Amino acid sequence: RCGAAELRTRVRTDGTVWVDVNNVRGKRCEEIVSDLAVAVGGEVSEMTKKDSYFQLPGEPAKIGVRV
């Protein structure tokens, strides 16, 4: 609905991978990261939720307006 999910990743020298998911609301980001971990034979060890996690799909985005 709001465009494709955007994933930014960093592979660290110790082999761990950092994944940042954008343009996704609700629990869909957890599913994307979990599916990615399974695809590469890994597991999710830690997850930090952004504000967008707590928004429902289709809910208007919270924007800041400065007047």
C-alpha positions in Angstrom: 0.0 0.0 0.0 2.6 2.5 1.0 5.3 1.2 -1.3 7.9 -1.5 -1.0 9.6 -2.3 2.3 13.1 -0.9 2.5 15.8 -3.0 4.1 19.2 -1.7 5.1 21.7 -4.3 6.3 25.2 -4.3 7.7 27.3 -7.4 8.1 29.8 -7.1 10.9 33.2 -8.6 11.0 32.0 -11.1 13.7 29.4 -12.4 11.2 26.3 -10.8 12.9 24.0 -8.9 10.7 22.1 -5.7 11.5 18.9 -5.1 9.6 16.9 -1.9 9.5 13.3 -2.2 8.1 11.5 0.9 6.8 8.2 1.6 5.1 6.4 -1.2 7.1 3.9 -0.8 9.9 2.8 -3.2 12.5 4.2 -6.7 13.1 5.1 -7.2 9.4 8.6 -6.0 10.1 9.1 -8.9 12.5 7.9 -11.4 9.9 10.3 -9.9 7.3 13.3 -10.1 9.6 12.4 -13.6 10.8 12.0 -14.9 7.2 15.4 -13.4 6.3 17.1 -15.1 9.3 15.6 -18.4 8.3 16.6 -18.0 4.7 20.3 -17.5 5.7 20.2 -20.2 8.4 20.4 -17.8 11.3 18.2 -16.6 14.1 17.0 -13.2 15.5 18.9 -12.5 18.7 17.6 -9.0 19.4 14.9 -6.6 18.0 14.2 -3.0 18.7 10.8 -1.7 17.7 10.4 1.7 16.0 7.3 3.9 16.3 5.9 2.5 13.1 5.6 -0.9 14.8 2.8 0.5 16.9 0.9 1.9 13.9 -1.7 -0.2 12.1 -1.4 -0.7 8.4 -3.4 2.0 6.6 -3.2 4.3 9.6 -2.1 7.8 8.7 1.6 8.4 9.3 2.5 10.6 12.2 4.2 13.6 10.8 5.7 16.6 12.5 4.5 20.0 11.3 6.3 23.1 12.3 4.5 26.5 12.0 
